[in-house]
Structure formats: C-alpha cells, structure tokens
Amino acid sequence: MINAMLVAGILTPLEDLLRSILDFLHSLGLPWSWSIVGVTIIVRFLLVPLTVKQIHSMQNMQAHAPQMKELQRKYKGDRQKLNEELMKFYKEKNINPASSRLPLVAQIPVFIGLFFTLRNFAKEAEDPLHNLGDLSWLHFVPSVADEASAHWSGWVLIAVYVLSQLASTYFMSGTMQKSQRVLMMILPFVFIPFIVNFPTGLVLYWMTTNLWTVGQGLITRRLIPKVAPPAASSGPKRSSRTPPKETQADGAKAEEQPAAAQKPSGPPRRVKRKKKARR
C-alpha cells in the first residue's frame, strides 16, 4: 500500500500531464476513448528517435551475432569471463545492448500514469457531480473506465492485445535468443489474470501501442536496409568456378608429376629401325 502511494506521488506530475492532454483532445471534439488513442499516438511519435536508435542497435547486433555466439561457445563454462569478453566486444564494435530496450522503458511511466488517470476516471464516472460524458468506444465498449472483465467487449480487446503483443514481439525481437523469444511469447498469456482487472481504456492504450509497433516493424523492414555481417576471413574470395583446395592441390601435383616423369633415369634408349628388304 505504501509503495503504491509512493509511486502515485512520484508520477503525479505525469498523471496531471496525461490528464491535461486527454482534456485537450476531448475539448477538440474527440470522445474520451479516442482521446486515449490520441495520447498513445502522441507518446509513440515522441519515442520515434529512441525507436530509430533501437532499430540501428538491433541491426548492429544482428550483424555481429555470429561473433557473439562464438564468444558464448568459447567461454561457455566461465560466466564471468564471458561477460568481460562481451563487454570488450561491445566497446570495440560500438554496440549498446541497452538501447534496444529504451522505448519499452520509456513507456512504463506513461503506462502507470495512465493507469492512475483512468482509475480516477472510474471514480469520477460514478460521482454524479462529475459529468464526463460518453465513455464508450465505437459503441462496442460501454465505458473505458470500467474493468476489462466487466463486459464481453473487454475480453475481445484482451484477445486483440495478446495477438498484437505476439506480433510486435515477432517484429522487435530479432536479436533475442530462442529462450528469450519464447519467454516474450508466453508473457502476454501470463498477464491476462492481471489485465482483466485493469480499466478497459488501459487495455485500449496497450492494444494501440502494440498495433503501432507492428506497423512500425513492417515499415522498417522495407525501408531500412539490413546491415551485412562482417567478413569471416580476409583470404581470397572464392567464386563458383573456384575448385576446392584439395582439388587445387591435386591439380598442382599432377602438373608437377608429368614434368618429373618425362625425365629418364638412365641413358637414352636407342630405337632400332627395321631395314627394308631389297628387291
């Protein structure tokens, strides 16, 4: 309880800012539900610079993934040495693994601040002195201030959230190990028992930001070229016509052998010619 009050006190300025943005969007004629969608778009638009940095970091890590896997294989039994070598490798290649998590970290305060904002929405909606107006969304969700489990439409939003979370994980987890990717695929299902008690507007925010991530992943895959991995060796580049090394060695030996075989080991051999019979 004390921790919740402490978090709420720290995020009060952010909560006031989000409420001000919601009030402003609502004053422009948007319903409260679409104002939440508008806040989501504004937040994701402000995070575009961090997202671009995240994409470049992911590309850089993908390009050097074979070298990092080789380090993991080499120091498999020594975790401390592996961490030291990885840190050296990151420094040499100018890789910042934390930059790929910046957009997610930046969204956490917004998510918590919006949670408290919508919770106050629910209290104001029950108070007859506050006239919040229409809190429905597309005539599908009765109220964005109600808990997601209060209406069947909330369960539909939760299902869309899970699917969109799986899709966003697919597009934004290119550098994860297989075990990490599996964990990220399982987490949306683990969160369901908690999400059902969240305000429906918060699920709407989460669903919208996941759909933004999916669209962003589709665009970046087409517009941003992939970084080619570094060359594994500095030797001569082989073409499709270049024979294998063993074939080349055998060919070289074959060329040397005829020259040596043509040299007679003894004196030259005389060839006797048959005399033609006289007529």
Backbone bond lengths (Angstrom), bond angles and torsions (degrees), N, CA, C in turn:
res aa  C-N    CA-C-N  psi(-1)  N-CA   C-N-CA  omega(-1)  CA-C   N-CA-C  phi
1 M - - - 1.461 - - 1.518 110.45 -
2 I 1.325 115.63 -45.20 1.470 119.52 -179.90 1.521 110.26 -64.65
3 N 1.343 116.68 -40.84 1.453 119.54 179.62 1.516 111.69 -64.03
4 A 1.329 117.46 -38.86 1.459 121.24 178.68 1.530 110.46 -64.46
5 M 1.337 116.40 -41.81 1.461 119.46 178.17 1.521 110.83 -66.69
6 L 1.351 116.57 -35.74 1.457 119.84 179.26 1.526 111.37 -66.42
7 V 1.339 115.95 -43.82 1.462 120.11 178.07 1.523 110.53 -63.19
8 A 1.341 115.16 -42.13 1.464 118.79 179.78 1.523 111.16 -62.98
9 G 1.339 116.64 -37.93 1.459 119.18 178.64 1.512 112.72 -67.90
10 I 1.340 116.79 -38.59 1.464 119.89 179.80 1.524 111.17 -67.77
11 L 1.328 116.09 -36.97 1.464 120.71 -176.18 1.527 113.06 -91.84
12 T 1.323 116.59 8.13 1.468 118.75 179.97 1.530 112.75 -58.24
13 P 1.355 119.87 -45.20 1.475 118.42 177.29 1.528 112.45 -59.68
14 L 1.341 117.14 -39.44 1.467 119.88 178.46 1.521 110.58 -67.65
15 E 1.323 116.07 -38.50 1.466 119.81 177.78 1.523 110.80 -63.24
16 D 1.337 116.75 -42.29 1.467 120.41 178.21 1.533 110.74 -64.06
17 L 1.335 116.30 -38.33 1.466 119.84 179.21 1.527 110.89 -65.02
18 L 1.342 116.07 -45.55 1.463 119.70 179.04 1.517 111.46 -62.98
19 R 1.330 116.11 -39.39 1.468 118.84 178.85 1.526 110.37 -66.10
20 S 1.336 116.14 -36.69 1.469 119.34 178.24 1.528 110.74 -65.25
21 I 1.341 116.49 -40.36 1.470 119.69 178.46 1.524 110.45 -66.24
22 L 1.338 116.22 -41.61 1.458 119.86 177.39 1.529 111.32 -61.55
23 D 1.335 116.36 -44.29 1.465 120.45 178.90 1.524 110.30 -62.81
24 F 1.335 117.30 -40.52 1.461 120.71 -179.47 1.533 111.08 -64.65
25 L 1.334 116.54 -46.55 1.463 119.73 179.42 1.526 110.85 -64.92
26 H 1.325 115.91 -35.87 1.462 119.34 178.66 1.528 110.73 -69.05
27 S 1.330 116.70 -34.04 1.467 120.35 178.79 1.530 111.78 -68.34
28 L 1.340 116.58 -21.26 1.466 120.35 177.16 1.516 112.59 -79.30
29 G 1.321 116.27 -4.74 1.460 120.22 178.08 1.514 113.92 110.80
30 L 1.331 117.68 -0.74 1.459 120.00 179.15 1.524 110.41 -80.94
31 P 1.332 118.44 139.54 1.462 119.78 172.15 1.523 109.82 -64.08
32 W 1.319 115.96 164.36 1.460 119.82 -178.70 1.529 111.65 -59.61
33 S 1.324 116.82 -38.66 1.468 119.96 -179.38 1.523 111.25 -62.80
34 W 1.337 116.79 -45.09 1.468 119.37 179.12 1.524 111.41 -72.86
35 S 1.317 117.00 -22.81 1.471 119.79 173.76 1.527 109.98 -66.75
36 I 1.342 116.58 -36.33 1.470 120.44 176.04 1.523 109.83 -64.55
37 V 1.322 116.48 -43.24 1.471 120.06 176.36 1.532 110.13 -61.27
38 G 1.338 115.85 -39.70 1.464 119.52 178.60 1.519 111.94 -64.11
39 V 1.340 117.83 -40.12 1.464 121.22 176.61 1.525 110.09 -61.52
40 T 1.329 115.88 -40.44 1.462 119.83 178.70 1.518 111.17 -60.53
41 I 1.331 116.40 -45.95 1.474 120.56 -179.47 1.521 110.83 -64.42
42 I 1.329 117.11 -39.86 1.468 120.13 179.49 1.530 110.35 -64.23
43 V 1.344 116.48 -44.76 1.468 120.35 -179.96 1.526 110.43 -61.62
44 R 1.335 118.00 -46.58 1.455 120.92 -178.47 1.524 111.63 -67.59
45 F 1.336 116.92 -32.17 1.465 119.68 176.91 1.524 110.54 -67.60
46 L 1.328 117.45 -39.03 1.464 120.93 177.92 1.530 111.48 -68.22
47 L 1.325 116.31 -24.77 1.462 120.51 -179.58 1.529 112.83 -88.65
48 V 1.327 118.05 2.66 1.472 120.44 -178.31 1.532 112.25 -57.56
49 P 1.362 120.31 -45.15 1.477 118.33 177.77 1.525 113.34 -57.64
50 L 1.333 117.06 -41.78 1.459 119.52 176.88 1.526 111.24 -66.61
51 T 1.326 116.16 -34.48 1.461 119.76 179.58 1.522 111.03 -67.30
52 V 1.336 116.90 -41.12 1.463 120.30 177.70 1.529 110.52 -62.64
53 K 1.338 115.67 -41.10 1.460 119.72 176.52 1.513 110.60 -63.65
54 Q 1.324 116.97 -37.80 1.459 121.51 178.02 1.527 110.91 -63.04
55 I 1.328 117.11 -42.48 1.465 121.32 -178.87 1.521 110.40 -64.85
56 H 1.340 117.35 -44.33 1.461 120.48 178.74 1.532 110.73 -63.41
57 S 1.337 116.69 -38.46 1.456 119.59 178.49 1.528 110.63 -65.21
58 M 1.321 117.35 -40.64 1.453 120.90 178.79 1.528 111.12 -64.88
59 Q 1.342 116.50 -40.03 1.462 119.90 178.00 1.528 110.83 -64.34
60 N 1.332 115.46 -41.62 1.460 119.49 179.85 1.528 111.11 -63.82
61 M 1.333 116.76 -40.14 1.457 120.10 179.33 1.533 111.10 -70.22
62 Q 1.334 117.10 -35.43 1.459 120.12 176.98 1.524 110.92 -64.50
63 A 1.342 116.20 -38.65 1.461 119.79 -178.88 1.523 111.84 -65.57
64 H 1.341 117.01 -31.80 1.465 120.79 -177.92 1.523 112.06 -105.90
65 A 1.340 116.76 14.50 1.464 120.15 179.97 1.528 113.04 -59.46
66 P 1.353 119.97 -41.71 1.477 118.55 178.35 1.519 113.56 -59.97
67 Q 1.335 117.06 -39.20 1.455 120.07 179.53 1.528 111.59 -68.25
68 M 1.334 117.10 -37.49 1.460 120.25 178.46 1.535 110.84 -68.81
69 K 1.328 116.57 -37.62 1.463 119.54 176.27 1.523 111.30 -64.89
70 E 1.330 116.37 -34.95 1.457 119.88 177.92 1.525 110.77 -66.02
71 L 1.347 116.34 -38.91 1.468 119.69 176.57 1.531 110.55 -65.49
72 Q 1.322 116.82 -40.50 1.458 119.97 178.59 1.527 111.35 -64.44
73 R 1.316 116.44 -36.32 1.465 119.42 177.70 1.517 111.31 -70.99
74 K 1.335 116.40 -38.37 1.457 120.96 -176.77 1.514 111.93 -68.50
75 Y 1.354 117.13 -41.50 1.459 121.30 -177.28 1.535 110.82 -111.01
76 K 1.306 115.57 41.81 1.456 120.70 -176.70 1.521 112.08 -62.73
77 G 1.313 117.97 -37.13 1.453 120.87 -177.02 1.513 114.86 -89.95
78 D 1.333 118.60 -2.92 1.466 121.84 -177.15 1.530 108.19 -126.62
79 R 1.328 116.82 93.81 1.456 121.66 -176.21 1.524 111.99 -64.53
80 Q 1.330 117.63 -40.20 1.460 120.75 -179.22 1.518 111.22 -65.21
81 K 1.333 116.75 -45.07 1.463 120.35 178.55 1.518 110.60 -64.57
82 L 1.327 116.73 -37.81 1.467 120.26 178.68 1.521 111.01 -62.41
83 N 1.324 117.46 -44.25 1.460 120.60 178.96 1.526 110.95 -63.35
84 E 1.344 117.15 -39.85 1.460 120.16 178.92 1.528 111.23 -63.85
85 E 1.332 116.37 -44.18 1.456 120.15 -178.95 1.535 111.36 -68.55
86 L 1.329 116.27 -36.24 1.459 119.00 177.92 1.527 111.16 -66.81
87 M 1.323 116.60 -39.58 1.464 119.73 178.29 1.523 110.88 -63.94
88 K 1.340 116.21 -40.76 1.466 119.65 176.07 1.518 110.95 -63.05
89 F 1.326 116.05 -41.57 1.460 120.49 -179.31 1.527 110.91 -65.47
90 Y 1.335 117.54 -41.80 1.465 121.31 177.53 1.530 111.00 -61.02
91 K 1.330 115.35 -40.14 1.457 119.31 -178.74 1.524 111.47 -68.93
92 E 1.351 116.88 -40.52 1.462 120.39 179.81 1.531 111.68 -66.54
93 K 1.333 116.62 -39.78 1.462 121.39 -176.04 1.524 113.07 -93.28
94 N 1.339 116.97 3.92 1.466 122.36 178.93 1.537 110.56 57.51
95 I 1.330 116.22 50.99 1.456 122.97 -179.96 1.524 108.92 -108.78
96 N 1.335 115.77 132.76 1.466 121.25 176.92 1.525 108.28 -120.90
97 P 1.340 118.04 96.14 1.472 119.92 -177.74 1.529 112.96 -60.22
98 A 1.328 117.20 -28.84 1.470 119.85 -176.89 1.520 112.07 -69.41
99 S 1.341 117.87 -24.34 1.463 119.93 -177.33 1.512 112.30 -65.60
100 S 1.325 118.09 -22.70 1.459 120.39 178.81 1.516 111.94 -75.08
101 R 1.333 117.85 -10.28 1.469 121.52 179.67 1.527 112.19 -108.39
102 L 1.330 118.10 -0.74 1.458 120.37 -175.27 1.528 113.56 -60.41
103 P 1.352 120.16 -47.47 1.473 118.49 179.59 1.518 112.94 -59.32
104 L 1.335 117.24 -39.33 1.463 119.93 179.77 1.518 111.03 -66.02
105 V 1.336 116.86 -43.07 1.466 120.69 179.72 1.522 110.56 -64.20
106 A 1.347 116.63 -39.16 1.464 120.29 -178.36 1.522 111.94 -68.07
107 Q 1.342 117.32 -25.88 1.464 120.12 -178.67 1.524 112.82 -80.95
108 I 1.327 117.41 -19.89 1.470 119.79 -176.38 1.533 112.14 -60.59
109 P 1.359 120.35 -48.05 1.472 118.55 177.66 1.524 112.52 -61.54
110 V 1.342 116.50 -37.17 1.465 119.39 178.77 1.524 110.32 -63.79
111 F 1.322 115.89 -42.18 1.464 120.77 179.75 1.532 110.81 -61.31
112 I 1.342 116.10 -46.24 1.470 119.42 -179.27 1.525 110.84 -67.71
113 G 1.354 116.38 -41.75 1.462 119.57 178.48 1.519 111.93 -62.08
114 L 1.331 117.22 -40.09 1.456 120.23 178.44 1.526 111.12 -68.97
115 F 1.333 116.50 -30.89 1.468 120.07 176.78 1.528 110.22 -60.81
116 F 1.344 117.34 -48.44 1.457 120.22 179.45 1.533 111.24 -67.03
117 T 1.334 116.59 -35.07 1.465 119.68 178.75 1.522 110.73 -62.75
118 L 1.345 116.17 -47.06 1.461 119.66 -178.90 1.526 111.87 -71.86
119 R 1.321 116.65 -27.93 1.460 118.54 175.37 1.529 110.00 -65.49
120 N 1.330 116.89 -39.87 1.462 120.38 174.74 1.522 111.22 -66.82
121 F 1.326 115.94 -32.11 1.454 120.60 174.72 1.527 110.05 -57.16
122 A 1.344 114.78 -46.25 1.458 119.30 -178.86 1.533 111.14 -61.49
123 K 1.327 117.38 -38.98 1.466 120.71 179.15 1.527 110.62 -67.98
124 E 1.341 116.35 -41.51 1.460 119.90 179.56 1.525 111.75 -68.26
125 A 1.345 116.33 -32.58 1.464 119.38 179.75 1.524 111.26 -66.63
126 E 1.337 117.73 -30.28 1.466 121.44 179.29 1.525 111.78 -81.98
127 D 1.332 116.34 -16.53 1.466 120.26 -178.44 1.532 109.00 -89.02
128 P 1.323 118.39 121.06 1.474 119.63 -179.26 1.523 113.34 -65.84
129 L 1.340 117.69 -19.40 1.466 119.48 179.27 1.525 112.31 -71.28
130 H 1.341 116.75 -23.01 1.456 120.56 178.86 1.528 108.91 -101.87
131 N 1.287 114.83 122.06 1.456 120.12 178.70 1.532 108.05 -106.78
132 L 1.336 115.47 91.68 1.458 120.00 -178.36 1.519 113.16 -80.60
133 G 1.322 116.19 -15.32 1.459 118.32 179.77 1.523 111.56 84.69
134 D 1.310 115.22 -152.55 1.459 121.48 -175.61 1.528 110.19 -75.83
135 L 1.325 116.85 123.07 1.458 122.36 178.35 1.530 112.35 -109.17
136 S 1.330 117.07 9.64 1.458 120.29 -178.45 1.530 110.23 -81.33
137 W 1.333 114.43 170.12 1.472 120.89 177.83 1.522 108.92 -135.77
138 L 1.334 114.88 115.84 1.462 122.61 177.78 1.533 112.22 56.68
139 H 1.325 116.33 26.77 1.468 121.18 -176.21 1.529 111.18 54.23
140 F 1.316 115.02 23.98 1.467 122.06 -176.83 1.526 109.70 -112.69
141 V 1.326 115.18 -44.86 1.468 121.37 176.17 1.520 107.90 -100.98
142 P 1.331 118.98 120.60 1.474 120.55 -177.18 1.523 113.26 -60.11
143 S 1.345 116.67 -44.48 1.460 120.23 -177.86 1.525 109.60 -153.45
144 V 1.331 116.11 130.13 1.459 120.18 178.59 1.518 111.61 -75.76
145 A 1.321 116.95 -8.79 1.471 120.55 178.56 1.519 111.92 -89.16
146 D 1.327 118.44 -15.99 1.464 121.11 179.53 1.524 110.41 -76.67
147 E 1.339 114.38 161.28 1.458 118.81 175.03 1.535 109.53 -66.93
148 A 1.325 114.69 151.07 1.466 119.06 -176.61 1.517 112.11 -63.40
149 S 1.335 116.97 -28.56 1.463 120.54 -178.74 1.519 113.08 -83.23
150 A 1.342 117.90 -0.92 1.459 120.56 -176.00 1.525 112.34 -76.24
151 H 1.336 117.83 -18.97 1.475 121.02 -177.22 1.519 108.75 -145.06
152 W 1.341 115.47 151.65 1.467 119.16 -177.92 1.521 112.05 -61.13
153 S 1.346 117.69 -27.97 1.463 120.57 179.70 1.527 110.96 -65.70
154 G 1.352 116.26 -29.50 1.455 118.90 176.59 1.519 111.98 -64.62
155 W 1.328 116.31 -36.30 1.460 120.20 177.46 1.528 111.13 -67.65
156 V 1.317 116.67 -34.14 1.478 119.81 175.74 1.522 110.28 -64.53
157 L 1.346 116.67 -41.76 1.466 120.13 177.39 1.525 110.96 -63.52
158 I 1.325 116.56 -38.04 1.465 120.00 178.25 1.525 110.26 -63.87
159 A 1.341 116.91 -41.26 1.468 120.37 178.19 1.532 110.49 -63.19
160 V 1.336 116.58 -41.76 1.473 119.86 178.11 1.528 109.91 -66.11
161 Y 1.344 116.23 -37.22 1.463 119.74 176.96 1.526 111.12 -60.13
162 V 1.344 117.19 -46.56 1.468 120.64 -178.28 1.520 110.21 -61.92
163 L 1.337 117.23 -46.63 1.464 120.86 -179.54 1.531 111.33 -63.19
164 S 1.336 116.35 -42.48 1.466 119.52 179.90 1.525 111.55 -68.89
165 Q 1.346 116.95 -32.45 1.463 120.23 177.09 1.521 110.49 -67.69
166 L 1.329 117.30 -40.03 1.463 120.89 177.03 1.525 110.57 -63.90
167 A 1.335 116.49 -41.54 1.463 120.14 -179.96 1.525 111.20 -67.43
168 S 1.336 117.98 -41.91 1.463 120.49 179.18 1.520 111.26 -66.18
169 T 1.346 117.45 -35.35 1.466 120.80 175.76 1.517 110.93 -64.19
170 Y 1.316 116.70 -38.34 1.469 121.39 179.14 1.522 110.85 -61.70
171 F 1.337 117.22 -40.40 1.459 120.50 -175.91 1.527 112.85 -81.85
172 M 1.341 118.05 -27.55 1.458 120.07 -171.76 1.520 113.54 -111.25
173 S 1.311 118.68 14.90 1.466 119.91 -178.60 1.517 111.56 -122.97
174 G 1.322 116.52 37.61 1.459 119.62 -177.19 1.515 114.11 -65.88
175 T 1.328 117.89 -26.74 1.462 120.83 -177.26 1.521 112.99 -96.65
176 M 1.347 118.10 -0.31 1.459 120.37 -178.18 1.524 110.62 -75.76
177 Q 1.314 115.02 152.14 1.446 120.13 170.75 1.530 109.12 -73.25
178 K 1.321 115.00 164.54 1.460 119.82 -175.73 1.521 111.31 -60.61
179 S 1.326 117.58 -41.23 1.465 120.47 -179.91 1.529 111.35 -64.96
180 Q 1.346 117.20 -39.47 1.460 120.71 178.66 1.521 111.42 -66.62
181 R 1.336 116.39 -40.19 1.460 119.44 179.56 1.532 110.39 -65.30
182 V 1.321 117.63 -40.31 1.462 120.66 177.43 1.524 110.40 -61.82
183 L 1.352 116.71 -40.57 1.464 120.47 178.75 1.526 110.78 -62.36
184 M 1.346 116.69 -43.49 1.460 120.61 179.61 1.525 111.45 -65.58
185 M 1.328 116.99 -29.01 1.453 120.05 177.44 1.531 111.90 -74.94
186 I 1.331 116.91 -26.51 1.466 121.15 -177.99 1.529 111.43 -85.39
187 L 1.337 117.44 -31.70 1.463 121.62 -173.64 1.535 114.11 -54.79
188 P 1.355 120.54 -41.85 1.474 118.48 179.32 1.526 113.47 -56.32
189 F 1.328 117.19 -35.57 1.463 120.00 178.40 1.531 111.28 -73.33
190 V 1.344 116.14 -32.43 1.459 120.10 178.13 1.532 110.60 -68.30
191 F 1.349 117.06 -32.39 1.464 120.94 -177.12 1.530 113.05 -77.16
192 I 1.320 118.46 -13.97 1.464 120.69 -173.68 1.525 112.65 -56.03
193 P 1.371 120.14 -45.13 1.472 118.56 179.79 1.522 113.73 -60.17
194 F 1.329 117.78 -25.35 1.465 120.83 178.94 1.530 111.13 -87.29
195 I 1.340 116.57 -36.92 1.457 120.63 -176.01 1.524 111.73 -67.18
196 V 1.330 117.21 -30.60 1.461 119.31 -177.58 1.533 111.64 -62.87
197 N 1.335 117.07 -21.28 1.464 120.31 178.55 1.523 112.36 -94.63
198 F 1.346 117.84 -2.65 1.456 121.17 177.60 1.526 110.12 -78.34
199 P 1.351 117.03 156.11 1.465 118.87 171.38 1.531 110.78 -60.30
200 T 1.311 116.00 144.86 1.467 120.39 -177.99 1.531 110.95 -60.95
201 G 1.322 116.14 -31.87 1.466 119.25 178.98 1.517 111.84 -63.97
202 L 1.338 117.20 -31.68 1.455 120.71 178.44 1.533 110.38 -70.72
203 V 1.336 116.49 -38.57 1.466 120.00 174.69 1.519 109.84 -64.25
204 L 1.335 116.80 -37.60 1.464 121.13 177.12 1.526 110.86 -63.01
205 Y 1.338 116.54 -41.23 1.467 120.33 176.55 1.527 110.92 -62.53
206 W 1.317 116.66 -46.33 1.463 121.49 -177.87 1.532 110.85 -64.41
207 M 1.341 115.70 -41.98 1.463 119.84 178.55 1.526 110.90 -63.49
208 T 1.329 116.93 -41.40 1.465 120.68 -178.89 1.523 111.20 -66.03
209 T 1.322 117.44 -41.50 1.467 119.54 -179.25 1.527 111.11 -68.91
210 N 1.357 117.62 -31.96 1.463 119.86 175.53 1.524 111.05 -68.06
211 L 1.328 117.18 -41.97 1.462 120.51 178.16 1.531 110.29 -64.68
212 W 1.332 117.05 -35.86 1.462 120.54 174.74 1.528 109.89 -61.06
213 T 1.332 116.50 -44.03 1.462 121.02 -179.94 1.524 111.13 -62.14
214 V 1.332 117.09 -40.41 1.461 120.50 178.77 1.529 110.59 -63.43
215 G 1.337 116.67 -47.81 1.465 119.82 177.66 1.512 112.20 -62.06
216 Q 1.321 116.32 -39.29 1.458 120.94 177.92 1.527 110.94 -63.80
217 G 1.333 117.18 -39.54 1.457 120.65 178.11 1.512 112.34 -64.90
218 L 1.344 116.87 -39.21 1.463 120.25 178.56 1.524 111.33 -65.34
219 I 1.336 116.06 -39.63 1.466 119.98 -178.90 1.520 111.08 -69.95
220 T 1.328 116.94 -46.32 1.463 119.95 -176.57 1.523 111.68 -67.02
221 R 1.321 117.75 -30.52 1.470 119.55 177.50 1.522 111.79 -66.07
222 R 1.331 116.32 -28.25 1.465 119.52 -178.87 1.528 112.88 -90.74
223 L 1.334 116.42 -37.00 1.467 119.54 -172.50 1.519 113.22 -90.38
224 I 1.321 118.18 -35.41 1.466 121.22 -174.93 1.515 109.09 -94.47
225 P 1.340 117.86 119.53 1.469 119.53 -179.51 1.515 111.10 -68.36
226 K 1.324 114.81 150.60 1.456 120.57 177.48 1.516 110.84 -77.38
227 V 1.308 116.56 144.19 1.460 122.22 178.60 1.521 108.86 -82.71
228 A 1.339 116.35 125.67 1.457 120.35 -179.19 1.517 109.78 -71.44
229 P 1.320 118.56 141.29 1.465 120.80 178.50 1.506 111.25 -68.11
230 P 1.336 118.46 150.64 1.456 120.76 -179.67 1.516 111.17 -64.70
231 A 1.341 115.75 153.16 1.461 121.08 -179.50 1.517 109.61 -64.13
232 A 1.323 115.69 138.28 1.467 120.16 -177.26 1.519 111.57 -74.22
233 S 1.313 119.26 -31.36 1.459 122.24 -178.91 1.505 109.47 -144.71
234 S 1.331 115.98 161.67 1.459 122.01 -178.24 1.516 111.93 -100.07
235 G 1.345 118.68 12.13 1.456 121.82 -178.99 1.505 111.37 -73.95
236 P 1.315 117.10 176.30 1.447 120.96 -179.20 1.518 111.05 -64.43
237 K 1.312 115.52 142.74 1.443 121.77 -178.24 1.522 109.95 -78.44
238 R 1.314 116.62 127.66 1.440 121.14 -178.90 1.511 110.17 -88.89
239 S 1.284 116.68 144.72 1.443 122.53 175.21 1.515 108.93 -105.35
240 S 1.340 115.43 177.69 1.456 119.71 -179.17 1.514 111.98 -67.71
241 R 1.351 116.78 -21.17 1.450 119.92 -179.86 1.519 113.07 -91.11
242 T 1.309 116.88 -8.84 1.456 119.82 -178.07 1.513 109.61 -74.79
243 P 1.330 118.48 120.73 1.466 120.19 -179.19 1.519 110.90 -71.90
244 P 1.312 118.02 159.06 1.475 120.68 177.26 1.509 111.66 -59.02
245 K 1.366 114.37 162.42 1.454 119.55 -176.57 1.527 111.36 -61.63
246 E 1.346 117.01 -39.22 1.455 119.55 -178.81 1.518 110.63 -64.60
247 T 1.344 116.64 -39.42 1.458 120.32 179.17 1.512 110.65 -65.22
248 Q 1.384 114.98 -40.76 1.457 118.57 178.67 1.516 110.96 -63.03
249 A 1.332 116.87 -40.90 1.469 119.80 -179.19 1.522 110.59 -67.08
250 D 1.339 115.90 -41.07 1.460 118.76 178.98 1.514 111.26 -64.86
251 G 1.365 115.58 -37.86 1.457 119.02 178.65 1.507 111.56 -65.28
252 A 1.357 116.52 -39.84 1.466 119.70 179.62 1.517 110.87 -64.96
253 K 1.349 115.92 -39.76 1.464 118.65 177.89 1.523 111.11 -66.63
254 A 1.329 115.73 -37.11 1.461 119.06 -179.85 1.515 111.72 -65.62
255 E 1.370 116.07 -33.86 1.455 119.00 178.30 1.518 111.12 -70.70
256 E 1.352 116.68 -33.34 1.460 119.34 -179.30 1.522 111.58 -77.12
257 Q 1.315 116.89 -32.12 1.455 119.94 -175.32 1.525 113.63 -65.89
258 P 1.368 122.25 -44.01 1.459 120.09 179.61 1.510 112.87 -59.56
259 A 1.340 116.79 -38.23 1.458 118.90 -179.39 1.520 110.64 -64.25
260 A 1.304 116.51 -37.06 1.466 119.00 179.72 1.522 110.76 -76.99
261 A 1.346 115.26 -31.84 1.464 117.67 -178.06 1.518 112.25 -72.35
262 Q 1.355 117.51 -25.07 1.454 120.19 -178.25 1.525 112.53 -74.83
263 K 1.306 117.45 -17.15 1.461 120.40 -178.61 1.525 109.30 -80.08
264 P 1.317 118.15 118.69 1.473 119.88 179.94 1.506 110.44 -70.12
265 S 1.323 114.93 144.54 1.457 120.15 179.46 1.531 111.64 -83.16
266 G 1.356 119.83 -20.75 1.463 122.44 -179.01 1.517 112.06 -124.01
267 P 1.401 116.64 -164.36 1.466 118.84 179.05 1.516 110.32 -67.63
268 P 1.335 116.13 156.94 1.463 119.65 -179.05 1.518 111.37 -62.36
269 R 1.272 116.73 142.70 1.462 123.10 -177.59 1.526 110.03 -87.53
270 R 1.359 114.48 133.12 1.463 119.47 179.02 1.517 109.81 -89.78
271 V 1.287 114.12 135.51 1.460 120.63 179.39 1.520 108.88 -102.50
272 K 1.335 117.20 119.11 1.471 121.68 179.47 1.517 110.04 -82.80
273 R 1.301 113.46 132.72 1.465 119.57 179.12 1.528 108.53 -99.63
274 K 1.259 115.19 139.15 1.462 120.04 177.72 1.511 110.81 -75.85
275 K 1.331 114.88 133.74 1.482 119.12 178.41 1.538 109.20 -78.51
276 K 1.305 112.59 138.43 1.464 117.59 177.50 1.518 110.10 -76.01
277 A 1.303 116.14 139.44 1.496 120.68 178.91 1.506 110.83 -70.85
278 R 1.387 112.80 136.42 1.477 117.41 178.90 1.528 110.08 -80.37
279 R 1.284 114.19 142.64 1.449 121.05 177.93 1.515 109.53 -84.65
